[in-house]
Amino acid sequence: MKELIDAIKSGNTSALAAPGVKVYASSFTQVGNTSLLMVRTEAGKQLLAVGESDLYDQLQGEIVDGAKVAPLSHENRLTLNQYLPYTAPQAFGTQVATMGLGDRLGIASPGHIQTLRGKDIRPVLAQQSIRELALTGRTYEDVLDAAAFAVFQEGYKDGYGADGDHLKKEEDIEYALRLGFTMLTLDCSENIDNTIETLSAAEIAAKYAELPASLREHYEKRYLDAPANVPGAELNYTREALQKDVLIYDAAINFMEAIFRKYIVTLDRAVDFEISIDETATPTSPEAHYLVASELRDRGVTIFSMAPRFCGEFQKGIDYIGDIAQFERELASHAAIAVHFEYKLSIHSGSDKFSVFPLIGQYTNGLFHIKTAGTNWLEAVRVVAKVNPSLYRRMHQFALDHFTEATAYYHVTTDIEAIAPLAEVADAQLPDYMEENNARQLLHITYGLLLQAKNDDGSKVFADEFFQTMTEQEDTFADGLRHHIGRHLELLGK
């Protein structure tokens, strides 16, 4: 470390190297009299600060050879945010494409940055749901810290977002916004009445008749008496379909407005407010999408994006399942509605939907928000399969043993019997599991159980060895992400 510190002190920044130290040269920056650099030693990643200043004084760390070695702690992240604004998340608004890159491990963001850098799309690096936090044992502080330090490591200054994903409860919304999250995805599923889909037409009509007359008159005048006119969208309201949509979505629209007024309007900073209505029993029709959007605009609710549930299936970690021609027809209408109301169309569970990516890029004119998460975990699993076959085999078997338990969290149609038995697969072929849909979903939905599994003595069954392997294979992981997420971007037209 002394050689490195001496080189920085002498101004010889072209020789940023030292035995036993990995130097992240892209991180090198100067703030006043302080030179700042990220390094990795046997103790892990650390900040190296050389030259005294207010920044130097505020960083918490140990003095070594006349410099300060600071851990990647929450407190030091906040200090970085203060002195290097590019390390803090930002809102992006509706005029640039964005990609949610959920990093459940806290180690994928460098590869994500390398993939998106210089492209006409911005990363939302810190994207996690409360469910994901519970399954990984992390906090929103952890998620923001990891993203900010990755941004510093890569010297990335084009901006990144932080999304409190699929939030339903006010205490969770308050938590995310208090920490500085710059995007809020409001999950309206608990206010969407999925029981309506199970009713007969007569039952729906009877239930609708119980609504206040003023409410029924409001919707009928807006959507039956005055036909909607949205260029590029096919909208055909019928009385029966309108009744169903009102029963399904009216309470959710009230919820959206209430959250907007209580939390978004009152903030003294910009937040990208996304509405998620994709957690419904059936696909969101263009007519339902238009109704929700129209009601929000009429109430003065401004949104960044909306995520409908598309026809077909957007399952975790695999390509689109369904009629692509029907998807294209409905996508054209959904995209036109988003343009009409001046927000972006959002695609959830967007990982690996390669067959429909070109259509999404085409019909949104390249202006969309798309969410990925589990595919990044699977790329890490691919690395383990390549370099640590023993660990992979143990993880795979554990996933098989606990698959049913994991289905409580995610909807998949995995055929476990179709997965090649471990005993019949040679070590060299283990990475091929990540090319087979059933195996991908097996490993995808069991991530939380794998990461949290403990031995009788309280030690982690897999996590410690897993993260040690990933530390040793940091560059391999980044290469895999550049290839895999890069394929997403290419097909999306980016």
Buried (B, 14 or more C-beta within 10 A) or exposed (E): BEBBBBBBBEEEEEEBEBEEBEBBEBBBBBBEEBBBBBBBBEEEBBBBBBBBBBBBEBBEBEEEEEBBBBBBBBEBBBBBBEBBEBBBBBBBEBEBBBBBBBBBBBBBBBBBBBBBBEBEBBBBBBBBBBBBBEBBEBBBEBBBBBBBBBBBBBBBEBBBBBBBBBBBEEEBBBBBBEBBBBBBBBBBBEBBBEEBEEBEEEEBBEBBEEBEEEEBEBBBEBBEEEEBEBEEBEBEBEEEBBBBBBBBBBBBBEBBBEBBEEBBEEEEEBBBBBBBBBBBEEBBBBBBBBBBBBBBBEEEBBBBBBBBBBBBBBBBBBBBEBEBEEBBEBBBBBBBBBBBBEBBBBBBBBBBBBBBBEBBBBBBEBBBBBBBBBBBBBBBBBBBBBBBBEBBBBBBEBBBEBBEEBBEBBEBEBEEEEBEEBEEBEEEEBBBBBEBBBBBBBBBBBBBBBBBBEEEEEEBBBBEBBBEBBEEBBEBBBBBBBEBBBBBBBBBBB
